[in-house]
Amino acid sequence: MRKRIFEIIEASKDGDKLSAVYDMFMMAAIIASLVPLGFKTETLPLRVIDKVCVVIFIVDYLLRWFTADYKFSRRDVTGFVKYPISFMAIVDLISILPSVTALNSGFKVLRVLRMFRALRVLRVMKFARYSKSIRIIANVFKKSKSPLVAVGTLAAAYVIVSALIIINVESDSFRNFFDALYWATVSLTTMGYGDIYPVTTIGRLVTMVSSAFGIAIVALPAGIITAGYMDEINSNKEE
């Protein structure tokens, strides 16, 4: 029985209609749970939606924990210990806790978590379990981890260096190093909000160079992800 429950709650495989129905049901629950976040005030219908959805997520979490030994290669008690500290289990727990505190307002220790209402948006990450498209993208990032980390390191170094340069040549326009980091990040992505900007000739030259190099740096991860995505699509077609 536990094995069948595990097969149902995991991502559906070809031919398993019950598992496919469960996936669709959970995706609908995830979407419904995000609806209350679009409103500033909590009305009765919104509270009902949130309570129903959080009960569904709690049941799903407990079922996954109940069948955790089937998820790991070693089918013993270690699976029940590993599951709560796995990435998706932590995402599930963090997205559940803010709503649980609203349901159990008597626990004063947990009331502090109400300020983390926005953490409910993490529920959208639960789509990774049920959406084939998201799983493909996740595999692309996993396989392209090394080049993406290299590009990310290059971008971070570029932002820091640009910030150090601009805060020294434009000390009057930038109050602190965080403002310089903000400007460097915005310039790297060529967004240019205009709230912080250099006014001297040297500062503007630095901005021009920063924006030009920013285009090249931003284009690198896009190319890596696109190439990885095409490889993953072709690999799935061959399978």
N, C-alpha and C positions, 0 to 999 in steps of 0.2 A: 504493500500500500504506500509506504513512504517513497519508494522508488517511482511509483506512478505519479505521486504528488510532485516530486522533483522534476519529472519529465514535463508535467503540465506547466509549472511555474517558470521553468527555464524558457529561453527563446525557442519558438516552435520550429519543428523540423517538418520536412515535406511529408504530408500524409497524416499528421497529427492535428486533426481538426479542433479537438478540445483545447490543445495548447495554443492554437492560433486564435481561438475565441478568447482565451484568457489574456493573450497579448493585446488584442484589440480592446478588451475591457479595461485593462490597466492603462493603456494609452489614453482612453477616454477619461479615466479617472484623473490622470496627470493633467490633462488639459483643463478639466473642470476645476481642479484644485488651484490652478493659476488665475482663474476668473476673479476671486475676491481680492487679489493683489492689485487689480486695476482700479479699485475704488478706494477713496480716502476714508470713507465712513463704512462701518460694518452694520449692515441691515440684517434682519432675521433670516431672509433667504440666503444671504452670503455666509452667515454663520453656520447654517444647516449644511450648505455645500461643503464648507471646510471640515465640519465635524464628520460628515459621511465619508469624505475622501480620506481623512486621517485614519479613520477606523479601517478602511480598506488597506491603507499602507501599513498599518500596524499588523494586520492579519497576514499580509504578504511578507513582511519582515520576519514574523514568527515562523511562517511556513518555510521560508528559506533557511532560517536557523535550524528548524526541526529536521530538515533534510540536508544539512551542510556537509555531512560525511560523504554524500554522493558527488559533491562538487569538486573535491580534492582527490588526488591520486591515492592517498592512503586513507582507506575507509576505516577510521577508528575515531576515538574521542578527540583527536587533535583537530579534526575538521570543525567541531563545534566551538573550539577555542579560537581557531584561525578566522572563522567567518566574521565575528563582530569587529575585527580589526582590518578586514579587507576594505578596499577603497569604496566600492559601491555600497557596502553595509554602513560605512561611516556617512556617506552621502544620504542614505535612507534615514539614518538616525537623526542627523542634523536637520533634515527637512521635516521630520515628524515632531521633534521636541518643541518648537515654538507653538504649534497647535495644541499639543498635549498640555502645555502649561496653561493655555486658555481654558481647556476643559477641566483642569484640576487646579483651580485658583487657590485651593486651600494649602498647597505646598508652597510656603513662602520662599524657600530656597530656589525653586524653579521659576518664580515670577520674574526673576532678573532676565530670563531668556526671552521675555516678551519683546524686549527691545530689538531682538533679532528676527522680527517678523519677516524682514526681507529675505532671510535665509530660506524661506519657503520656495523661493524661485529656484533653488537647487533641485527641486523636484523635476525640473525639465531634463536634468541629467539622467533621470531614470529611463528616458527614452532610449538611451544607449543599449538597454537590455532587449528592447522589443523592435527597434527600427533597424532594418537591414542596411539602409543608407548610412545611418550613423555609425553602425559597426564597421562599414567599409572605410569611412573617414577616419575612425579610430585606428584601424589597421594601417592606414596610410601614415598617420602621425607616428605610430609605433615603429614602422619600418624606416621612416625617414628621420628618426630621432637624432642621429648623429649630425647630419648636415644642418638640421633645424637648430640644434643646440649651438653649432658653430656660428650660424648666422645670427642667432640671438645674442651670443657673446660679443660678436662684432658690433651689433646695433647698440648694446649696452655700453660698450667701451666708447663708441662714437658719441653717444649722448653725454657721457660723463666728460669726455675731452671737450666737446663743444660747449658744455655748460661752464667748464673751468675757463675757457677762452673768453666767452661772452661776459662773464661776471667781472673779468679783469679789464676788458676794454670798454664795458658799459656799466660801470659801478653805480652810476646815478639812476639808470633805468631799472636795474634789478636789485631789489632790497636784500635778498638772501640767496643762498645756493639752491634752495628748492624752486624759487622763481626761475633761476637759470636752467635747472633740470626740466621744468615744465616747458619753457621756451624751446629747449633743445629737442624734446620729444615731439612737440607740435611741429617744429621745423623738419624733423626727420620724416614725419609722415606727410609733410607738405600741406598740412591743414590750414595753418595760419589764421587763428581766431582774431588776432589784432588787439587783444587785451594787454599783452606785454610785447613790446617791440623795441629794437634799438633805434637810436636817433642820430648817432654819429656815423660818419662815412665808413670808418673801420668796422663798426658794428654791423652796418648794412652789408658790407662785403663778406663778413663772416656768415651772415644770414644767407646770402646768395650761394656761397660755397656749401653751407650746411644743407640747404634745400636740394642742390644739385646732387650731392652725394646721397642724400636721403632717398631720392627716387631710385637709385641703383640698389641701395640696401633693402628697401621695401620690396623691390621686384624679385629679389633672390628667393625668399620663402614661397612666394606665389608660384615661381617656376618649379621649385622642389615639390610642392604639394600637388601641382598639376601633373607632373611626371609620375609621382607616386600613385596618384588617383587613377591615371590611365593604366599603369601596370597592374593595379589591383583589379580593375574592371576586366582587363584581358585575362588575368589569372582566374577570376570567377567564371568567365565564359568557357575557359578551357576545362575547368572542373565540371 
